[in-house]
Amino acid sequence: MSEEKKTILVVDDNQANIDVLKGILAGHYTVKVATSGRLALKAIFAARPPDLILLDVMMPEMDGHEVCRLLKADERTQHIPVIFVTARSDVEDEAYGLSIGAADYLIKPVSAPIVLARVKTHLALYDRSRHLEGLVQNRTADLLAKSRELEETRLEITRCLGRAAEYRDNETGTHVIRLSFYVRLLACGNGLTDVEADQMMAASIMHDIGKIGIPDNILLKPGRLTPEEFEVVKQHTQIGADIIGEHKSELLQLSRMTALTHHEKWNGRGYPGGLAGEAIPLAGRMTAIADVFDALTSVRPYKQAWSVDEALSWLHKEAGESLDPKLARMFVELRPEVEKIMKTFRDEK
């Protein structure tokens, strides 16, 4: 099966010039013609664009330079090779034509061998360019797909680790899911982008990963902890940070920071660093609010679940004390969304 012929558009207001170029090219290519700049643009955009354009410069109404500028300004046609065919042989004219995007210059009267050679060369370059662009697009698509797959895998591992920690003292593991959605609510309400909010959400899932290092007789104790036992529990923040470790990944850096600082308090009376106010990273401040709200509204071996009213009242009271005042009040105002999350991710009975 023969290869489909390339299409050449010849644009010239002089029929004799068109006939000359058609005579040279017709045996090798499919030749289309236009007798003005406007007709050329109409033909180009009305159907499949040509593979190459031979364009006269000096035409009435719209000259070749204007046609070339319009073609190069449109992403649909900017890559089509344009060869100016003109009687003007000044160096300045040629330089200007090349500066606005022309691929080459042919001087009238034209030579058939030169026309064929130039056209063949620029079609080959055009094909090569399109082939390389296709390879780049395909490679880019593959890399993006692999990047998305890697990110999804990393997020899934994060979720699994977070839920593994929760299963030690929370049979359902839904606490960490609700908490992560609460954190996302706060992140969006605080003006973060969707991408940043998703990062905060994912990082919060591993806030209690350090519980893995706390002995069962203390972590699962149904009664009140002794001061000595509470000191052991407090170590879970540093243990979590150590488990996650130091990494280049932004998500893991954020996860480590969240694990380390989610028990810091606005008034500086938290642990492990005694940080206060905005010295506490935003991720830690948001996770602290989400964590305490969900703990208050959940059943624990040592207490019954508080009502939403009671829990939100406590958050309001602690705004500016243990909790970031702006974020705590924001959480209270987000009550409809908070209750929707609670309803969606109920603990299994």
C-alpha positions in Angstrom: 0.0 0.0 0.0 1.5 3.4 -1.0 2.1 6.0 1.6 -0.3 8.9 1.6 1.0 12.0 -0.1 1.9 15.0 1.9 -0.3 18.1 1.3 1.3 21.4 0.3 -0.7 24.6 0.3 0.5 27.2 -2.2 -0.6 30.8 -1.4 -0.1 33.5 -4.1 -2.3 36.1 -5.6 -0.7 35.5 -9.1 -2.1 32.5 -10.9 1.0 32.2 -13.0 3.2 31.7 -9.9 0.7 29.1 -8.6 0.8 27.2 -11.9 4.6 27.1 -11.8 4.7 25.7 -8.2 1.9 23.3 -9.0 3.8 22.0 -12.0 6.9 21.4 -9.8 5.1 19.8 -6.9 2.1 18.0 -8.3 3.9 14.8 -9.2 5.2 14.4 -5.7 2.6 15.9 -3.3 -1.1 16.8 -3.1 -1.2 20.5 -3.9 -3.9 22.9 -2.7 -4.0 26.6 -3.6 -5.3 29.9 -2.2 -5.2 33.2 -4.0 -5.2 35.4 -0.9 -4.1 35.4 2.8 -7.7 35.3 4.0 -8.6 32.4 1.7 -5.5 30.6 2.9 -6.5 30.9 6.6 -10.0 29.8 5.8 -8.8 26.7 4.0 -6.3 25.9 6.7 -8.8 26.1 9.6 -11.8 24.6 7.7 -10.2 21.2 7.1 -7.1 19.2 7.9 -4.2 21.6 8.0 -1.5 21.1 5.2 1.8 19.6 6.0 3.7 22.6 4.6 2.8 26.1 3.2 4.5 27.9 0.4 3.5 31.5 1.1 3.9 34.6 -1.1 4.8 37.8 0.9 3.4 40.6 -1.2 -0.3 40.1 -1.4 -3.2 42.7 -1.2 -5.4 43.0 2.0 -3.3 40.6 4.1 0.3 40.0 3.2 2.3 36.8 3.9 3.9 38.2 7.0 0.5 38.7 8.6 -0.6 35.2 7.6 2.5 33.7 9.1 2.2 35.6 12.3 -1.4 34.4 12.7 -0.4 30.8 12.0 2.4 30.9 14.5 0.2 32.4 17.2 -2.3 29.5 17.0 -1.3 26.2 18.7 -3.1 24.2 16.0 -0.9 25.5 13.2 2.2 26.9 14.9 4.3 23.9 14.0 3.5 23.8 10.2 6.5 24.8 8.2 6.1 28.0 6.3 8.4 28.8 3.4 8.2 32.3 2.0 8.3 32.5 -1.8 9.0 36.1 -2.8 10.7 38.3 -5.4 12.2 40.4 -2.5 15.7 39.2 -1.9 16.9 41.8 0.6 18.7 40.3 3.6 16.5 42.4 5.9 13.3 40.9 4.4 14.6 37.4 4.8 15.8 38.0 8.4 12.4 39.5 9.3 10.5 36.6 7.8 12.6 34.1 9.7 12.1 36.1 12.9 8.3 35.7 12.7 8.5 32.0 12.3 9.2 31.1 8.7 11.2 28.0 8.1 12.9 29.1 4.9 13.0 31.6 2.0 12.7 30.9 -1.8 13.4 33.7 -4.2 11.4 34.1 -7.4 11.8 33.0 -10.1 12.1 29.6 -8.4 14.2 26.7 -9.5 12.4 23.4 -9.5 15.3 21.3 -8.0 15.7 23.9 -5.2 11.9 24.0 -4.5 11.7 20.2 -4.3 14.9 19.9 -2.2 13.7 22.6 0.3 10.2 21.2 0.6 11.5 17.6 1.1 14.0 18.8 3.8 11.4 20.8 5.8 8.8 18.0 5.6 11.4 15.6 6.9 12.3 18.0 9.7 8.6 18.5 10.5 8.0 14.7 10.6 11.0 14.3 12.9 9.8 17.1 15.1 6.3 15.6 15.4 7.7 12.2 16.1 9.9 13.5 18.9 7.0 15.5 20.3 4.9 12.3 20.3 7.7 10.4 22.1 8.0 13.2 24.7 4.2 13.2 25.2 4.0 9.5 25.6 7.0 9.4 28.0 5.5 12.3 30.0 2.2 10.5 30.2 4.0 7.3 31.4 5.9 9.2 34.0 2.8 11.0 35.3 1.0 7.6 35.5 3.9 6.1 37.4 4.1 9.1 39.7 0.4 8.9 40.4 0.7 5.2 41.1 3.6 5.8 43.4 1.8 8.5 45.3 -1.3 6.4 45.7 0.8 3.5 47.0 2.6 5.8 49.4 -0.8 7.1 50.7 -2.1 3.6 51.0 0.9 2.5 53.0 0.4 5.6 55.2 -3.2 4.7 55.8 -2.3 1.1 56.7 0.4 2.2 59.2 -2.0 4.7 60.8 -4.8 2.2 61.1 -2.3 -0.4 62.5 -1.4 1.9 65.3 -5.1 2.6 66.0 -6.1 -1.1 66.2 -4.0 -1.4 69.3 -6.4 0.7 71.4 -9.4 1.2 69.0 -10.9 -2.0 67.6 -12.4 -0.4 64.5 -9.6 1.9 63.5 -12.2 4.5 62.3 -10.8 7.2 64.6 -7.9 7.8 62.3 -10.2 8.1 59.3 -12.5 10.6 60.9 -9.6 12.5 62.3 -8.0 12.8 58.8 -11.2 14.2 57.3 -11.5 16.7 60.2 -7.9 17.8 59.5 -8.8 18.3 55.8 -11.8 20.4 56.7 -9.6 22.7 58.8 -6.9 22.9 56.1 -9.4 24.0 53.5 -11.0 26.4 55.9 -7.6 27.9 56.6 -7.0 28.7 53.0 -4.8 25.8 51.9 -5.0 24.4 48.4 -6.6 21.1 47.7 -3.2 19.5 47.2 -1.9 21.0 50.5 -5.1 19.9 52.3 -4.7 16.4 51.0 -1.1 16.3 52.2 -2.2 17.5 55.7 -4.9 14.8 55.7 -2.6 12.0 54.7 0.1 13.1 57.2 -2.4 13.2 60.1 -3.2 9.5 59.6 0.2 8.6 61.1 -0.1 10.9 64.1 -0.2 8.1 66.6 2.1 5.6 64.9 4.4 5.8 68.0 1.8 3.9 70.0 3.3 0.8 68.5 6.1 1.4 71.0 4.0 1.7 74.1 3.5 -1.5 76.3 0.0 -3.0 76.2 -0.4 -2.9 80.0 -0.2 0.9 79.8 -1.8 1.6 76.5 -4.8 -0.7 77.1 -5.2 0.1 80.8 -8.9 0.7 81.5 -8.4 2.9 84.5 -6.6 6.2 85.1 -2.9 6.2 84.4 -0.3 6.9 87.1 2.0 9.8 86.6 4.8 7.4 85.7 2.6 5.5 83.2 1.6 8.8 81.6 5.2 9.7 81.1 5.6 6.5 79.2 2.6 7.3 77.0 4.0 10.7 76.2 6.9 9.0 74.6 4.8 8.0 71.7 5.2 11.3 70.0 9.0 11.0 69.8 8.7 7.2 69.0 6.4 8.1 66.1 8.8 10.7 64.8 11.7 8.2 65.0 9.7 5.5 63.3 8.9 7.8 60.3 12.4 9.1 60.3 14.1 11.7 58.1 13.1 11.6 54.4 13.1 13.9 51.4 9.5 13.1 50.8 7.3 16.1 51.7 4.5 13.8 52.9 6.8 11.9 55.2 8.4 15.1 56.5 4.9 16.4 57.3 3.9 13.0 58.8 6.9 13.1 61.1 6.2 16.7 62.2 2.5 15.8 62.9 3.5 12.8 65.0 5.9 14.8 67.0 3.8 17.9 67.7 0.1 16.9 67.8 0.2 17.0 71.7 1.8 20.4 71.9 -0.5 23.0 73.4 -1.2 26.6 72.4 -0.3 27.7 76.0 3.0 25.9 75.9 2.0 23.2 78.4 2.0 20.3 76.0 4.7 17.8 75.0 7.3 16.7 74.0 8.8 20.2 73.3 6.7 22.6 75.3 6.1 24.6 72.1 3.6 27.5 72.3 1.4 29.4 69.9 2.4 29.5 66.2 5.7 27.9 67.1 3.7 24.7 66.9 3.5 23.6 63.3 0.1 24.1 61.6 -0.2 20.3 61.0 0.3 19.7 64.7 -2.3 22.3 65.7 -4.9 21.0 63.3 -4.4 17.4 64.3 -4.6 18.3 68.0 -8.1 19.7 67.5 -9.3 16.8 65.4 -7.8 14.3 67.8 -9.3 15.7 70.9 -12.7 16.2 69.4 -12.9 12.6 68.1 -11.6 11.3 71.4 -14.3 13.2 73.3 -17.1 12.0 71.0 -15.9 8.3 71.0 -16.5 5.6 73.6 -13.4 4.5 75.5 -12.9 1.8 78.1 -12.6 4.6 80.7 -15.5 6.9 79.6 -18.7 7.3 77.6 -18.9 9.3 74.4 -19.6 13.0 74.8 -22.4 14.6 72.8 -21.3 16.9 69.9 -22.6 19.9 71.8 -20.5 19.0 74.8 -17.4 18.4 72.7 -17.7 21.6 70.7 -18.4 23.5 73.9 -15.1 22.1 75.3 -13.2 23.1 72.1 -14.6 26.7 72.4 -13.5 26.9 76.0 -10.0 25.6 75.2 -9.6 28.1 72.3 -6.5 30.1 73.2 -5.6 27.8 76.0 -4.6 24.3 74.9 -5.9 24.8 71.3 -5.2 27.3 68.5 -8.0 29.8 69.0 -8.6 30.5 65.3 -8.7 26.9 64.3 -10.8 25.8 67.3 -13.5 28.4 66.5 -13.3 27.4 62.9 -13.9 23.8 63.8 -17.0 24.7 65.8 -18.3 26.7 62.8 -17.8 23.7 60.6 -20.2 21.6 62.7 -22.5 20.5 59.7 -19.5 19.1 57.8 -18.1 17.6 61.0 -21.3 15.7 61.8 -21.5 14.5 58.2 -18.0 12.9 58.7 -19.1 11.4 62.0 -22.2 9.9 60.3 -20.2 8.5 57.4 -17.5 6.9 59.5 -19.3 5.5 62.5 -17.5 3.0 64.7 -18.7 -0.5 64.0 -20.7 -2.1 66.8 
